[in-house]
Amino acid sequence: MAKFKSLFTSTFLLVYFACTLNQCCANLNLYLNQIEVRRLLGLQAELFYVRDGVLNEYALNFVVPVPAHLGGLHFTWQSLAGRPLPYSIAVTVSNPEALAAPILNISDHGSVPTVVQTFAVELPCTGVVAAEVDVVISINVTLNRANNNVTRLNFKRVKICLRGPPTHVSSQSESEVVVGRTETEASSALYVAVSCACALVTVFAIALLACYLRNNKSRRHGDMLQESRGGSNCSAQGLAPAPVLSGTLSSRRPSYTRLDQHCDRSNDLQHRIAQLTIQSLLLPRCRCRLKSVLLEGTFGRVYRGSYTDEDGGEEEVMVKTVTDHASSMQVSLLLQEGMTMYGLSHKNILSILGVSIEDHTAPFLIYPHQGYTNLKRFLQKCKLCPEGVAHTLTTQEVVDMALQVITGMQYLHKKRLLHKDLATRNCVVDDKLRVQITDNALSRDLFPADYHCLGDNENRPVKWLSIESLSHKTFSTASDVWAFGVLLWELTTLAQQPYVEIDPFEIAAYLRDGYRLAQPVNCPDELFAVMAYCWAMNADDRPTFSQLLVCLQEFYAQLTRYV
């Protein structure tokens, strides 16, 4: 015991460094205003690349397509330093034969103004060849000349150029973009009114349909399964028509059905960009078959099914979707949260395979399924029941599963991603106790007892959140470490509810007073010490996942010596 505590003392004295966002000293705003976002993306929103000096690397790394009929781009910026900030700007293109040299309406060296201004970049296609041209706009902003503090911003675009007469800047002028800011501010009250009206109509419609849905729920469910089992003709059920890109140029970006944006004006940038990301992972609905329901909530369901690829090979899949009476907000949230782990490849991460979206039907989020079951449901089945014990977990198995979660979280943080909802409900496990971390799509609906609204109209996993996330909605790698401590507590208690006796509204005060979860029965002191370190009041005092890995590996080695 003394040796183990000495190990903790030496290991956890390392300093924690936050790695979620880069700071620019709150000196700059750089974004696309609502008119420009509507031209490029068809959305009613502003898209910030730098807000109050904070870089959004997710947005900077996203490649925005520029349709053939648009010949120019507009960016809005403002210095917040109380003085103009020196800048330099350059534009490079990958195919000069298809796209002539871009034209800026500002000089390549100058100063970022202290008032909101918009500048334009013309992208004139030559018309000689048809191509998709990569365009990179590089802006260097000098924040402090004395310290040579320069921030480099790269904006990536793909310009669609068609063969034919050379294209010019669209009829929308820069002055229209600037004026659009005033129009947007003037119409904000109208959007608020429309949003409220949509909410009232939705509530009223749900109330009227409640009885009907209750009586027909079983029939609709059966029809859905029967339709899926019966299959469909791929050629008859094609995807929605592709955006106007002409000819083969549209093949790189499959089409998708855009959701109704009038009632959902979220400020979350990742939500707005996620709708575009869907284009790169669309799968035809006709290749997916639903077999049985794994989990079911009020408006969401998780199915076991199969997917047939183009070569005729069939694989087992898990499908997340919503019912017919789900609101557009719930559909949008399903897609937003389901996209968070797209493109990741790690043995302890369950990444989405693709999305199926068709007109007038609920979207399908498709995941690989190899006999996995929800980790929380698995732990609950391990408890004593009238039929006996489904599985008896040893301390060694608990630590091994915790180590798998740690390696998965290390990978996420290495990819500069925060989970923000780490818990057993958002993990899956197979019969060999191999664990994978999943996204939190549908978790609020499938596990409603784990989420609470604290008067801010937002359901949050209150009893898994760190003190700073509860008080200030601040998330970091340290807040994920806090949630891991609660997950480890769930593993040792077979998925008991944390703080079951504490009212959700009192959790923040309870934690500030120094109270924490009690040590579970039969939980070794060494394992509970790991949990306690994860729940340090100060985020800097919490261990990193790398430190947790070292400590739990040492503890696991000690356990194996006695087996």
Sequence and secondary structure as in RCSB ss.txt:
>XXXX:A:sequence
MAKFKSLFTSTFLLVYFACTLNQCCANLNLYLNQIEVRRLLGLQAELFYVRDGVLNEYALNFVVPVPAHLGGLHF
TWQSLAGRPLPYSIAVTVSNPEALAAPILNISDHGSVPTVVQTFAVELPCTGVVAAEVDVVISINVTLNRANNNV
TRLNFKRVKICLRGPPTHVSSQSESEVVVGRTETEASSALYVAVSCACALVTVFAIALLACYLRNNKSRRHGDML
QESRGGSNCSAQGLAPAPVLSGTLSSRRPSYTRLDQHCDRSNDLQHRIAQLTIQSLLLPRCRCRLKSVLLEGTFG
RVYRGSYTDEDGGEEEVMVKTVTDHASSMQVSLLLQEGMTMYGLSHKNILSILGVSIEDHTAPFLIYPHQGYTNL
KRFLQKCKLCPEGVAHTLTTQEVVDMALQVITGMQYLHKKRLLHKDLATRNCVVDDKLRVQITDNALSRDLFPAD
YHCLGDNENRPVKWLSIESLSHKTFSTASDVWAFGVLLWELTTLAQQPYVEIDPFEIAAYLRDGYRLAQPVNCPD
ELFAVMAYCWAMNADDRPTFSQLLVCLQEFYAQLTRYV
>XXXX:A:secstr
 HHHHHHHHHHTTS     S  B TT EEEEE HHHHHHHH  SS EEEEETTEE HHHHTS EEE TT  EEEE
EEEE SSS EEEEEEEEES TTTB   EESS SEEEE SS EEEEEE  B SSS EEEEEEEEEEEEEETTTTEE
EEEEEEEEEEE SSS     S  HHHHHHHHHHHHHTHHHHHHHHHHHHHHHHHHHHHHHHHHHHHHHHHHHHHH
HHHHH   TTTS      S  GGGGGGS        SS     HHHHHHHHHGGGGB  GGGEEEEEEEEE SSE
EEEEEEEE TTS EEEEEEEEE TT  HHHHHHHHHHHTTTTT   TTB    EEE  TTS  EEEEE SS EEH
HHHHHHTS BTTB S    HHHHHHHHHHHHHHHHHHHHTT   S  SGGGEEE TT  EEE   TTHHHH GGG
 EE SSS EE GGGS HHHHHH    HHHHHHHHHHHHHHHHHTS  TTTTS GGGHHHHHHTT      TT  H
HHHHHHHHHT SSGGGS  HHHHHHHHHHHHHHHHHT 
